[in-house]
């Protein structure tokens, strides 16, 4: 499945690789697809996750203690496409990617069937100057983020560089903050919608229930739930709870 600008009501779920257990990555991905998630964002943990709220920070800390790394993650994802057919994106910070090697990272993504990456602290000019050809040669989409403060000219440039979707942050807050579903957020979302961009728009940060999901998808092609799902993974029998969790958001 491709994420297209004609798609709507898409639900993406974020979770941290290696949390709650080192070897839980594939089983969680399988359960999410079966339950009805439309695409996945698998986070690779980092020791200084500045844009993440306490829930996802904690999941990263646990995952690192469990032994998760990019090398381990790619080893786990070798059989990804035997179990999961929906699009899968890797999300994390640029430092582990640089340590792994950007070209090696792109090749590994291609080999395991990852569709793209979300690396919030990779500067756009650096991507263009140094790494764009590596991503494109391996068919890996790099997803760029838009915030309420992003200028129209920059958004147009992001749209031109994008080959999958544009990640629209609901606010400048860290992950886990509640989505402001009042007029301020609505006018921001409407402004982006009115730009009639070429790529699909997916809204993230603060989506946690049916109300916020519905609000977001009135303005965009889909929305991302992260913190609320990571909280679920801390509960007993979390795999059996996934279908009800997805149903509570998508209806």
TAUR-V94402 format. One record per residue. N is the residue number from 1. RES is the residue in one letter. SS is DSSP state (A for helix, B for strand, O for the rest). Layout:
N|RES|SS  N|RES|SS
This chain:
1|X|O  2|X|O  3|X|O  4|X|O  5|X|O  6|X|O  7|X|O  8|X|O  9|X|O  10|X|B  11|X|B  12|X|B  13|X|B  14|X|B  15|X|B  16|X|B  17|X|O  18|X|O  19|X|O  20|X|O  21|X|O  22|X|O  23|X|O  24|X|O  25|X|A  26|X|A  27|X|A  28|X|A  29|X|A  30|X|A  31|X|A  32|X|A  33|X|A  34|X|A  35|X|A  36|X|O  37|X|O  38|X|O  39|X|B  40|X|B  41|X|B  42|X|B  43|X|B  44|X|O  45|X|O  46|X|O  47|X|O  48|X|O  49|X|O  50|X|O  51|X|O  52|X|O  53|X|O  54|X|A  55|X|A  56|X|A  57|X|A  58|X|A  59|X|A  60|X|A  61|X|A  62|X|A  63|X|A  64|X|A  65|X|A  66|X|A  67|X|O  68|X|O  69|X|O  70|X|A  71|X|A  72|X|A  73|X|A  74|X|A  75|X|A  76|X|A  77|X|A  78|X|A  79|X|A  80|X|A  81|X|A  82|X|A  83|X|A  84|X|O  85|X|O  86|X|O  87|X|B  88|X|B  89|X|B  90|X|B  91|X|B  92|X|O  93|X|O  94|X|A  95|X|A  96|X|A  97|X|A  98|X|A  99|X|A  100|X|A  101|X|O  102|X|A  103|X|A  104|X|A  105|X|A  106|X|A  107|X|A  108|X|A  109|X|A  110|X|A  111|X|A  112|X|A  113|X|O  114|X|O  115|X|O  116|X|B  117|X|B  118|X|B  119|X|O  120|X|O  121|X|O  122|X|O  123|X|O  124|X|A  125|X|A  126|X|A  127|X|A  128|X|A  129|X|A  130|X|A  131|X|A  132|X|A  133|X|A  134|X|A  135|X|A  136|X|A  137|X|A  138|X|O  139|X|O  140|X|O  141|X|B  142|X|B  143|X|B  144|X|O  145|X|B  146|X|B  147|X|O  148|X|O  149|X|O  150|X|O  151|X|O  152|X|A  153|X|A  154|X|A  155|X|A  156|X|A  157|X|A  158|X|A  159|X|A  160|X|A  161|X|A  162|X|O  163|X|O  164|X|O  165|X|B  166|X|B  167|X|B  168|X|B  169|X|B  170|X|O  171|X|O  172|X|O  173|X|O  174|X|O  175|X|O  176|X|O  177|X|O  178|X|O  179|X|O  180|X|O  181|X|O  182|X|O  183|X|A  184|X|A  185|X|A  186|X|A  187|X|A  188|X|A  189|X|A  190|X|A  191|X|A  192|X|A  193|X|A  194|X|A  195|X|O  196|X|O  197|X|O  198|X|O  199|X|O  200|X|B  201|X|B  202|X|B  203|X|B  204|X|B  205|X|O  206|X|O  207|X|O  208|X|O  209|X|O  210|X|A  211|X|A  212|X|A  213|X|A  214|X|A  215|X|A  216|X|A  217|X|A  218|X|O  219|X|O  220|X|O  221|X|O  222|X|B  223|X|B  224|X|B  225|X|B  226|X|O  227|X|A  228|X|A  229|X|A  230|X|A  231|X|A  232|X|A  233|X|O  234|X|O  235|X|O  236|X|O  237|X|O  238|X|A  239|X|A  240|X|A  241|X|A  242|X|A  243|X|A  244|X|A  245|X|A  246|X|A  247|X|A  248|X|A  249|X|A  250|X|A  251|X|O
